[in-house]
């Protein structure tokens, strides 16, 4: 791709990023908006798109004449892995270059650069054409560097300060010095003193490359890090990380004296890590100076020094935030002492706190307690006050802490919870595990008694605790339970307990061999596996639902090419989309289509343009045959015997992060020094998916839908600003529901319409979507009809849905009430457009 620049292009697209989508057969435009130290990008309608199957734009550039040149691969096949090398559709001889010009605007004459005198080449640095400036710098780099450097120094002295492009010319001179590898402190300081913040940002970036040739790089860094323009501060912070000196760290901390944003907050930790081997020894030896006490406090915080002071301040704060709490807990779990743990316990039970804060602190306390390095004795007893908390997660974590800290005498609190059929299942499971962790036989004895004499329901919960100490006995008991009707108890939670322990899956599978598992239990566990892919092959086989005839096995016996041809010829993509959205198949639990949906599996937005139908058929029937790169399922065994499972999205020498499919794609971290083994596992997409379909026709429809995603037509990739992720609720009255649990997540169809069947069964429905507004301005709505609709923007009703209204920056809430009878089952499609001459910049929020 390339930035749209130059005088040949219309003003309305200059500065936009042009990029190629070869799968979608389009040249996409992005509009940048300044967002603090960084930018946000909004997708605009394509510059060009085509329905021709061979149009494959792979790159685009602004040419010397100012036109847009597009390299078109011109081939219907674009992926080597999914097509035979001898496929006759491979065109190995043809390709196309397209030139796109603006009507009525003159092309730019090609500049003369070769063999030009040096002064003339320098004047080309003032050209309004980016191509000309770039080529002029390239030509300068082929000359003797010293004369060029001297000429550039004189050239900047002669620049007219009244020229609106003066600062840009200085930047070009600085870049030309880079091209000839002759750093110029004089030119760099002129750039850093420019009026234009973007120019100063460019100078701050160059600092990382020229620091060895500067007389006092640390002072220059400190000044740039305190620049009023946030992007300059961010670039200075990042450049400091390239200067191998302890003093560069305090210089970067000058950015703390100004407002910070998400970009600067990402840059600072990178510099902290990059320079740690320089600044940490100097700090510990008392040899590092800081401009302000706040800078020193930040450094000590990064080094873990003075944590007790920060913890004291946190515990005195009236309304701590979740981000502040996370910073405290991250440090607390590393090396908390008994005093700090006691203070957190007192804070938890003596203060009114939001549930999310309590949950974070209780999780940290449990981690500390399980390490066994700190003893609290009876000082953890006050947590008993939280074991009946109205929030089930708070209550279960408080219960878990009684066991994690081995609180003597806690059995009298825990056993009644395990036995109480009215208690929340998560509390009963936590009580069982905590009983097993109590010292001596205080908790183990009642668990074993329940195993021998307890009711089936009590035995069910006792297994969770017995698993802590005797995996074989727990597996034997669990197998008996799973081979019997479990009634109200959740078989999935029991299976998860074994899957979450090293070797637990093998113990359970061995104990289940030869057992007859009830169909209802198989269905529940198999549905969990379809959503998460968490079962090992032996367990998946044992819980595979018994069917008179397996549709998967029948389809696997068919000729693959003939089956694919039937998909193309007979499949109904519209019905296939409805099949895809069925909860039983769990496709939407793993895959996104475009901007909305889960990130567990690959995004399917343009899968049909990258793979032929035979490959789609194979991927559904045999998911383990070819697993998409970066989505390989891994089993990570930790030193405490617990396991994590999912796809690794980040791994370094210090930590790894996985996307846990059992938790809906939630990210989980593990320290590498705690990882014992990483083992490949089967695909997260389970085999036998087609067995959830009623007929071969449904399979043809499903495969047809997937195979056309991204292709020209009704299932092409559409990046127009349509609200696609919704929270929906229904009611018999016109009053908007206020209870959070009344709202459920729903997604629009590929065409953007939220179908009527997603809106519930009551007379009135409500749909709520969110829009991120980056620049204020009037917008209009494109709706699929206004009948039966009302809209509230945040808490204010919009009276006229056909007129423009103003969006303010921030996250805006759109709540529609829908009279389903008046709309006659039309569903809801909402697209936002800028009003004429509006400067509004917005993007509907997507995600899971």
Buried (B, 14 or more C-beta within 10 A) or exposed (E): BBBBBBBBBEEEBEEBBBBBBBBBBBBBBBBBEBBBBBBBBBBBEBBBBBEEBBBBBBBBBBBBBBBBBBBBBBBBBBEEEBBEEEEEEBEEEEBEEBEBBBEEBEBBEEBEBEEBEBEEBBEBBBBEBBBBBBBBBEBBBEBEBEEBBEBBBEBBEEBEEEEEBBBBBBBBBBBBBBBBEBBBBEBBEBBBEBEBBBBBBBBBBBBBEBBEEBEEBBEBBBBBBBBEBBBBBBBBBBBBBBBEBBBBBBBBBBBBEBEBBEBBEBBBEEBBEBBBEBBBEBBEEEEBEBBEEEBBBBBBBBBEBEBEEBBEEBBEEEEBEEEBBEBBBEBBBEEBBBEBBBBBBEBBBEBEBBEBBBBBBBBBBBBBBBEEEBEBEEBBBBBBEBBBBEBBBBBBBBBBBBBBBBBEEBBEBBBEBBBEEEBBBBBBBBBBBBBBBBEEEBBBEBBBEBBEEBEEBBBBBBBBBBBBBBBEBBBBBBBBBBBBEBEEBBBBBBBBBBBBBBEBBBBBBEBBEEEEBBEEBBBBBBBBBBBBBBBBEBBBEBBBBEEEEBBBEEBBEBEBEEBBEBBBEEBBBBBBBBBBBBEEBBBBBBBBBBBBBBBBBBBBBBBBBBBBBBBBBBBBBBBEEBBBEEBBBBBBBBEEBBBBBBBBBEBEEEBBBBBBBBEBBEEBEBEEEEBEEBEEBBBBBBBBBBBBBEEBBBBBBBBBBBBBBBBBEEBBBBBEBBBBBBBBBBBEEEEBBEEEEBBEEBBBBBBBBBBBEBBBEEBBBBBBBBBBBBBBBBBBBEBBBEEBBBBBBEEEEEEEBEEBBEBEBEEBBBBBBBBBEEBEEBBBBBBBBBBEEBEBBBBBBBEB
